[in-house]
Amino acid sequence: MQVQADIKSEIVNYVSEKKAFVDEKAVELLKSRENFREIIDGLLEEGIFFINSEAVEKKLIKTKLDGLETKKVSVKDKGFKPIAKEYNEKIRVISKYDVTGQSKSEGKTENFLHYFQRKFELLSQILKRRQGISPRPISRVKLVPKGNKVDVIGMVLRKWITKKGHVALELEDLESKCIALLIKNDVDTKGIAERVLVDSVIAVKAVKWNDDLIIIKEVFWPDLTVRQAKHVDTNFTIASTSDFHIGSRFFLEKECNNFINWINGREGGEKERKKVGRIKYLVITGDNVDGVGIYPNQINELTIKDIYKQYEEFSRLIEQIPDYIEIVICPGQHDAVRWADPQPAIPKEFLPELNKRENIHFVGSPGWIEIETLKIMMYHGGALHDLIGSVGYLNSKHPEQAMIEVLKKRDIMSTYGMKQPYVPEKEDFLVVKEEPDLVYIGDMHHNAYGSYRGTTVINSGTWQARTDYQVKLGHVPTPGIVPIYEMKTGKISENYFVEKKGLKEID
């Protein structure tokens, strides 16, 4: 106890000699640091003469990351010779599907009208290519004799339960409307009702009941076609991660530094280093920083309370990744972009150094890229919360299932007017216009993997420990796990940087 008291006095005296001030909490942080004089001198050089705990915390984080920093990483370990370093990248951003630089919405009524009309046009075109249906305009349903079969395509305007317990849908196309019933005891349509949300575009096979009422017998989604998963004849791999939340007090700095050492070939045996040496691409799906003012009282959970400083630390981290690895970064709700979907890429002003790097690419959310002929969609995942809340069998432990539901609908937007906001752009960037080979998502802080009709879905987890909010929700995240995708086989493996580091293969 006497030793600690002596150290505290030494800190106070040293600061006093420098004609500065230090508060008690800052002294508590500094007393365990042998280099406290160096830290104090650094703060004074920055013009900080009243040293509080916040200033010390920022300095400690900066000092640790500076210890790893080099502008371009050169691997000095003779045992690590990454073959990916000798390989020319094959990557391009598919900008026509990205809102970045293309946002033209004025938020007017006519923008919303155009947006929903365009959405209907795009999805109805996909539905018309489906086999087994011969849709006609809703206005022509009246011409069909009662009791005859009829196929229509419509957007769900309303949904409700009738007095007899049936589910009623008001469907509309660009010209007319009708009421369609899902009969409660119909075995063929059981379980369909909860999947049909307001603003969904569907095709139905039905039976005419009267002029404005049809009875649904079968529901069709725009959906993906049935196809085999696409593989590429290459030995190189794609690593992915998400949700760093730099600036949060829950950020797992130690585990993240383990990841940086690992991707530089500084850890593991020869077999592990060979696997690391085949990583040519890295996909990062949003919430790169924790942001400021994202939720009530967030300020109390931040170690870095300035958004620019958060991005500085994120930049320092990413600069540690070898420059032969192509990195693609999209935003999330915690990033310095609009909350509403579609989100543009993070502005250059926040990450000027990373924007100078030729191997780093910024896209919006959703964003599309092509790697080695694989079409890849990146989406942080904001809309999945509303979808999970609306469909009973979906949950946040299995975000890949929610994304598969999105692929079936070919539409990222759930119902307009729920928690996730949307901007009515002139072009609909939320309709899944092409069939992706890979989809990368984040946001749920839970590693998860799935496949559907030739598309592989990967949720890359997080670098943030379990927050107080997640405890209240009962949500258990899976932090510090990095999945690796083998382009040649479609196989996924997990590398763990929490507790014991290692490799786990996914069946």
C-alpha positions in Angstrom: 0.0 0.0 0.0 2.9 2.3 0.8 4.5 1.6 -2.6 1.3 2.6 -4.4 1.0 5.8 -2.3 4.6 6.6 -3.2 3.9 6.1 -6.9 0.8 8.3 -6.7 2.8 11.1 -5.1 5.5 10.7 -7.7 3.0 11.1 -10.5 1.4 14.2 -8.8 4.8 15.8 -8.2 6.0 15.1 -11.8 2.9 16.7 -13.2 3.2 19.6 -10.8 6.8 20.2 -11.9 5.6 20.5 -15.5 3.1 23.2 -14.3 0.1 21.0 -15.2 -2.7 19.4 -13.3 -3.9 15.8 -12.9 -7.1 14.4 -11.4 -7.5 11.4 -9.1 -9.0 9.0 -11.7 -6.1 9.8 -14.1 -3.6 9.0 -11.3 -5.3 5.6 -10.8 -4.8 4.8 -14.5 -1.2 6.0 -14.5 0.0 4.3 -11.4 0.3 0.9 -13.0 2.3 2.2 -15.9 6.1 2.1 -15.6 6.3 4.7 -18.4 3.9 7.1 -16.8 6.4 10.0 -17.4 6.4 9.3 -21.1 2.6 9.2 -21.2 2.4 12.5 -19.3 5.0 14.1 -21.6 3.1 13.0 -24.6 -0.1 14.6 -23.3 1.7 17.8 -22.6 3.2 17.9 -26.1 -0.4 17.7 -27.4 -1.3 20.8 -25.3 -3.2 19.0 -22.6 -2.3 20.6 -19.3 -5.3 19.3 -17.3 -4.8 15.6 -17.4 -8.0 13.7 -16.7 -8.9 10.0 -17.1 -10.4 10.4 -20.6 -7.2 11.9 -21.9 -5.1 9.1 -20.4 -7.4 6.4 -21.8 -7.1 7.9 -25.3 -3.3 8.1 -25.0 -3.0 4.5 -23.8 -5.1 3.3 -26.8 -3.1 5.4 -29.2 0.2 4.2 -27.7 -0.7 0.5 -28.1 -1.8 0.9 -31.7 1.2 3.0 -32.5 3.3 0.1 -31.3 1.9 -1.9 -34.1 1.8 0.8 -36.8 3.7 0.8 -40.1 2.4 2.5 -43.2 3.1 -0.6 -45.3 3.6 -3.8 -43.5 6.7 -5.7 -44.5 6.9 -9.2 -43.1 10.3 -9.7 -41.5 9.7 -13.3 -40.4 11.7 -15.5 -42.8 9.3 -18.4 -42.1 6.3 -16.5 -43.5 6.2 -16.2 -47.3 2.6 -15.4 -48.3 1.9 -16.7 -51.8 -0.9 -14.1 -52.1 1.7 -11.4 -52.1 2.9 -12.6 -55.5 -0.6 -12.8 -57.0 -2.4 -9.9 -58.9 -5.8 -9.2 -57.5 -9.0 -9.7 -59.4 -11.5 -7.4 -57.8 -13.9 -4.6 -59.0 -16.6 -2.6 -57.3 -20.0 -2.9 -59.1 -20.9 0.8 -58.7 -24.3 0.7 -60.5 -25.8 -1.2 -57.6 -24.3 1.3 -55.0 -26.0 4.5 -53.8 -22.6 6.1 -53.2 -22.5 9.3 -55.3 -26.0 8.5 -56.7 -28.4 9.7 -54.0 -31.0 11.9 -55.7 -33.9 11.7 -53.3 -35.5 14.9 -52.0 -37.8 13.2 -49.6 -40.9 14.4 -51.4 -44.2 12.5 -51.8 -43.5 11.9 -55.5 -40.1 10.3 -54.5 -41.9 7.7 -52.4 -44.5 7.1 -55.1 -41.8 6.5 -57.7 -39.8 4.3 -55.3 -42.6 1.9 -54.7 -43.6 1.9 -58.4 -40.0 1.1 -59.3 -39.8 -1.7 -56.7 -43.0 -3.3 -58.0 -41.7 -3.1 -61.6 -38.4 -4.7 -60.8 -39.8 -7.5 -58.7 -42.8 -8.2 -60.9 -40.4 -8.6 -63.9 -38.6 -11.3 -61.9 -41.9 -13.0 -61.0 -43.1 -13.0 -64.6 -40.1 -15.2 -65.5 -41.1 -17.8 -62.9 -42.4 -21.1 -64.4 -45.8 -22.3 -63.4 -47.6 -18.9 -63.3 -49.4 -16.9 -66.0 -50.2 -13.6 -64.3 -52.7 -11.1 -65.5 -53.3 -7.5 -64.4 -55.5 -7.2 -61.3 -58.0 -5.1 -63.2 -58.8 -8.1 -65.3 -59.7 -10.4 -62.4 -63.3 -9.0 -62.7 -63.5 -10.6 -66.1 -62.7 -14.1 -64.8 -65.8 -16.2 -64.1 -66.5 -17.1 -60.5 -64.8 -20.4 -59.4 -62.1 -20.2 -62.2 -58.4 -20.1 -61.5 -56.5 -16.8 -61.8 -52.8 -15.8 -61.3 -51.9 -12.2 -60.3 -48.9 -10.3 -59.1 -49.3 -7.6 -56.5 -47.6 -5.6 -53.7 -49.2 -6.1 -50.3 -50.9 -2.8 -49.4 -52.6 -4.1 -46.2 -52.7 -7.3 -44.1 -55.2 -8.2 -41.4 -57.1 -11.1 -39.7 -60.8 -11.5 -40.6 -63.6 -12.2 -38.2 -63.4 -15.9 -39.2 -59.6 -16.1 -38.6 -58.5 -16.0 -42.2 -55.6 -13.7 -43.3 -56.7 -11.1 -45.7 -54.2 -9.3 -48.1 -55.0 -6.3 -50.1 -52.9 -6.6 -53.3 -52.3 -3.8 -55.8 -50.5 -3.4 -59.0 -49.9 -0.2 -61.0 -53.6 0.0 -62.0 -55.9 -1.8 -59.6 -56.5 -3.6 -56.3 -58.1 -6.8 -55.0 -58.6 -8.7 -51.8 -56.9 -12.1 -51.5 -57.6 -14.6 -48.6 -55.3 -17.1 -47.1 -57.7 -19.6 -45.6 -56.7 -20.5 -42.0 -57.2 -24.3 -42.4 -55.7 -24.7 -45.9 -52.8 -27.2 -45.6 -51.2 -25.9 -48.8 -50.8 -22.4 -47.6 -50.1 -23.1 -43.9 -47.2 -21.0 -42.5 -47.2 -18.7 -45.5 -49.1 -15.8 -43.8 -46.4 -14.7 -41.4 -43.9 -14.5 -44.2 -46.0 -12.2 -46.3 -45.3 -8.7 -45.1 -46.8 -5.4 -46.1 -44.8 -4.0 -49.1 -43.9 -7.5 -50.2 -44.3 -8.2 -53.9 -45.7 -11.7 -54.5 -47.4 -13.7 -57.2 -50.4 -15.9 -56.2 -52.3 -18.7 -57.8 -55.9 -18.3 -56.7 -59.5 -19.1 -57.4 -62.0 -16.3 -58.2 -64.6 -15.9 -55.4 -66.3 -12.7 -56.5 -65.5 -9.4 -58.3 -63.0 -8.2 -55.7 -62.0 -11.4 -53.8 -59.8 -14.3 -54.7 -58.8 -17.3 -52.5 -55.1 -18.0 -52.5 -54.0 -21.5 -53.3 -50.2 -20.9 -53.7 -47.8 -18.0 -53.1 -44.7 -17.4 -55.2 -41.7 -15.1 -54.3 -39.4 -13.5 -56.7 -36.7 -15.8 -55.3 -33.4 -17.1 -56.6 -33.2 -19.7 -59.3 -32.2 -23.2 -58.4 -28.5 -23.4 -59.2 -25.2 -25.0 -58.0 -22.8 -22.9 -55.9 -20.1 -21.3 -58.0 -16.5 -22.1 -57.2 -13.3 -20.5 -58.6 -10.2 -22.4 -59.6 -7.9 -20.5 -57.3 -6.0 -21.4 -54.2 -6.7 -18.0 -52.6 -9.2 -17.2 -49.9 -11.5 -14.4 -48.6 -11.4 -13.5 -44.9 -14.2 -11.5 -43.4 -14.9 -9.6 -40.3 -17.3 -7.0 -39.0 -18.4 -4.7 -36.1 -15.1 -3.5 -34.6 -16.9 -0.7 -32.7 -13.7 1.2 -32.2 -14.2 3.7 -29.3 -16.5 1.5 -27.3 -15.3 0.4 -23.8 -16.3 -3.0 -24.9 -13.9 -3.1 -27.8 -11.7 -6.2 -27.5 -8.3 -4.6 -28.1 -6.2 -7.5 -27.1 -8.1 -10.0 -29.2 -8.0 -7.6 -32.2 -4.3 -7.2 -31.9 -4.0 -11.1 -31.9 -5.9 -11.0 -35.2 -3.5 -8.4 -36.6 -0.5 -10.5 -35.6 -2.0 -13.6 -37.1 -2.9 -12.0 -40.5 0.8 -10.8 -40.6 2.0 -14.4 -40.2 3.5 -13.7 -36.7 1.6 -16.5 -35.0 1.0 -20.2 -35.5 2.9 -23.0 -37.0 3.9 -23.6 -40.6 0.5 -25.1 -41.6 -1.3 -22.1 -40.1 1.0 -19.6 -41.8 0.4 -21.3 -45.2 -3.3 -20.8 -44.7 -2.8 -17.1 -43.7 -0.6 -16.7 -46.7 -3.4 -17.6 -49.1 -5.7 -14.8 -47.8 -5.9 -12.3 -50.7 -9.1 -10.5 -49.8 -10.7 -9.2 -46.6 -14.4 -8.1 -46.4 -15.4 -5.8 -43.5 -19.2 -5.3 -43.1 -19.8 -2.2 -41.1 -20.0 -0.6 -37.6 -16.3 0.0 -37.9 -16.5 2.6 -35.1 -18.9 2.9 -32.2 -20.0 6.4 -33.2 -21.3 9.2 -31.0 -24.9 9.7 -30.0 -26.1 6.5 -31.6 -28.3 5.5 -28.6 -29.2 7.2 -25.2 -26.4 7.5 -22.7 -23.9 6.1 -25.2 -21.3 8.6 -24.1 -20.9 6.7 -20.8 -19.8 3.6 -22.7 -17.2 5.4 -24.9 -13.4 5.5 -24.3 -13.1 7.7 -27.4 -15.8 10.4 -27.5 -14.8 12.1 -30.7 -15.9 10.5 -34.0 -12.8 11.7 -35.9 -10.6 10.2 -33.2 -12.5 6.9 -33.5 -11.8 6.8 -37.2 -8.1 7.6 -36.6 -7.9 4.5 -34.4 -9.7 2.4 -36.9 -7.4 3.7 -39.6 -4.3 2.8 -37.5 -5.7 -0.7 -37.1 -6.5 -1.4 -40.7 -3.1 0.0 -41.8 -1.5 -3.0 -40.0 -3.0 -5.4 -42.5 -0.5 -6.3 -45.3 -1.0 -4.2 -48.4 -1.1 -7.2 -50.7 -4.5 -8.1 -49.2 -7.4 -6.3 -51.0 -9.8 -4.9 -48.3 -13.4 -3.9 -48.9 -15.2 -1.8 -46.3 -18.9 -1.0 -46.0 -20.7 1.2 -43.3 -23.1 0.3 -40.6 -25.6 2.3 -38.4 -22.7 3.3 -36.0 -20.6 4.8 -38.9 -20.6 8.4 -39.9 -23.2 8.0 -42.6 -27.0 8.3 -42.7 -28.9 5.7 -40.6 -31.4 5.0 -43.4 -30.9 2.3 -46.1 -29.3 2.4 -48.6 -26.2 3.8 -46.9 -23.5 5.5 -48.9 -19.8 4.6 -48.3 -18.0 6.3 -45.4 -16.9 9.8 -46.5 -13.2 10.3 -47.3 -12.8 13.0 -44.7 -13.1 10.4 -41.9 -10.5 8.0 -43.3 -8.1 10.1 -45.5 -5.1 7.8 -45.0 -7.0 4.6 -45.9 -8.5 6.3 -49.0 -4.9 6.8 -50.3 -4.3 3.1 -50.3 -4.9 1.4 -53.6 -5.7 -1.9 -51.9 -8.6 -0.5 -49.9 -12.1 -0.1 -51.4 -15.1 1.6 -49.9 -18.7 0.7 -50.8 -22.1 1.5 -49.6 -24.5 -0.8 -47.7 -25.7 -2.7 -49.7 -22.6 -2.7 -51.8 -21.6 -5.1 -54.6 -18.2 -6.3 -55.7 -16.8 -9.0 -57.9 -13.9 -11.1 -56.7 -12.4 -13.7 -59.0 -15.7 -13.8 -61.0 -17.7 -14.3 -57.8 -20.6 -11.8 -57.4 -20.7 -10.6 -53.8 -23.3 -8.5 -52.0 -22.3 -6.8 -48.8 -25.0 -5.5 -46.4 -24.5 -4.5 -42.8 -27.9 -5.8 -41.7 -30.2 -3.0 -40.3 -33.3 -4.2 -42.0 -32.9 -7.7 -40.7 -34.1 -6.6 -37.2 -37.5 -5.7 -38.5 -37.7 -8.9 -40.5 -36.7 -11.0 -37.5 -39.3 -9.2 -35.4 -42.1 -9.9 -37.9 -41.4 -13.6 -38.8 -41.7 -16.0 -35.8 -39.2 -18.6 -36.8 -36.4 -16.1 -37.3 -34.1 -15.0 -34.5 -30.8 -13.0 -34.0 -28.8 -16.2 -33.3 -29.3 -17.2 -36.9 -29.0 -14.0 -39.0 -28.2 -16.1 -42.0 -31.8 -17.4 -42.0 -33.1 -13.9 -42.1 -30.8 -13.1 -45.1 -32.0 -16.2 -46.9 -35.6 -14.9 -46.4 -34.4 -11.6 -48.0 -33.0 -13.6 -50.9 -36.3 -15.3 -51.4 -38.1 -11.9 -51.5 -35.2 -10.4 -53.6 -35.8 -7.3 -51.5 -33.7 -6.0 -48.5 -36.5 -3.6 -47.4 -38.9 -5.2 -45.0 -42.1 -3.2 -44.3 -41.7 0.6 -44.7 -42.4 2.5 -41.5 -40.9 0.1 -39.0 -37.7 0.8 -37.0 -35.4 0.7 -40.0 -35.7 3.9 -42.1 -35.4 3.9 -45.9 -34.6 6.7 -48.4 -36.8 6.7 -51.5 -34.1 6.9 -54.1 -34.8 7.3 -57.8 -33.2 3.9 -58.4 -34.1 1.0 -56.0 -30.7 -0.1 -54.6 -32.5 -2.5 -52.1 -33.9 -4.9 -54.7 -31.5 -7.8 -55.2 -31.3 -7.4 -58.9 -28.7 -10.1 -59.5 -28.2 -13.5 -57.9 -25.1 -13.2 -55.6 -22.7 -16.1 -55.2 -21.7 -14.8 -51.7 -23.5 -12.5 -49.2 -21.6 -10.9 -46.3 -23.6 -9.4 -43.4 -22.9 -8.1 -39.9 -24.8 -6.2 -37.3 -26.0 -9.2 -35.2 -22.6 -9.8 -33.6 -23.1 -13.5 -34.2 -21.1 -15.7 -36.5 -23.4 -17.7 -38.7 -23.3 -19.4 -42.1 -25.9 -20.7 -44.5 -26.5 -21.6 -48.1 -29.5 -21.2 -50.4 -29.9 -22.1 -54.0 -26.2 -21.6 -54.8 -25.7 -18.5 -52.6 -23.5 -18.7 -49.5 -24.4 -16.4 -46.6 -21.7 -15.4 -44.0 -22.2 -13.3 -40.9 -18.7 -12.3 -39.6 -19.3 -11.7 -35.9 -17.8 -8.8 -34.0 -14.8 -7.4 -32.0 -17.1 -6.0 -29.2 -17.7 -7.9 -26.0 -21.3 -8.4 -24.7 -22.8 -5.0 -24.0 -25.3 -4.1 -21.2 -28.0 -3.7 -23.8 -27.3 -7.2 -25.2 -27.5 -8.6 -21.7 -31.0 -7.1 -21.3 -32.0 -8.7 -24.6 -30.5 -12.0 -23.6 -28.4 -11.9 -26.8 -25.0 -13.7 -26.6 -22.5 -12.4 -29.2 -19.7 -14.5 -30.7 -16.7 -12.0 -30.7 -13.2 -12.5 -32.0 -14.0 -15.1 -34.7 -12.8 -14.6 -38.3 -14.2 -16.9 -41.0 -12.2 -17.8 -44.1 -13.9 -18.7 -47.3 -12.2 -21.1 -49.8 -13.2 -19.9 -53.2 -12.1 -23.2 -54.8 -14.3 -25.5 -52.6 -16.8 -23.2 -50.9 -15.6 -24.5 -47.5 -15.6 -22.1 -44.5 -13.3 -22.3 -41.6 -13.2 -20.2 -38.4 -10.2 -18.7 -36.7 -10.6 -18.0 -33.0 -8.9 -15.0 -31.2 -10.8 -15.3 -27.9 -9.7 -17.6 -25.1 -7.5 -19.9 -27.1 -6.6 -19.0 -30.7 -7.1 -21.7 -33.3 -8.9 -23.0 -36.3 -12.3 -24.6 -36.6 -13.8 -25.9 -39.8 -17.5 -25.5 -40.7 -19.3 -28.4 -42.1 
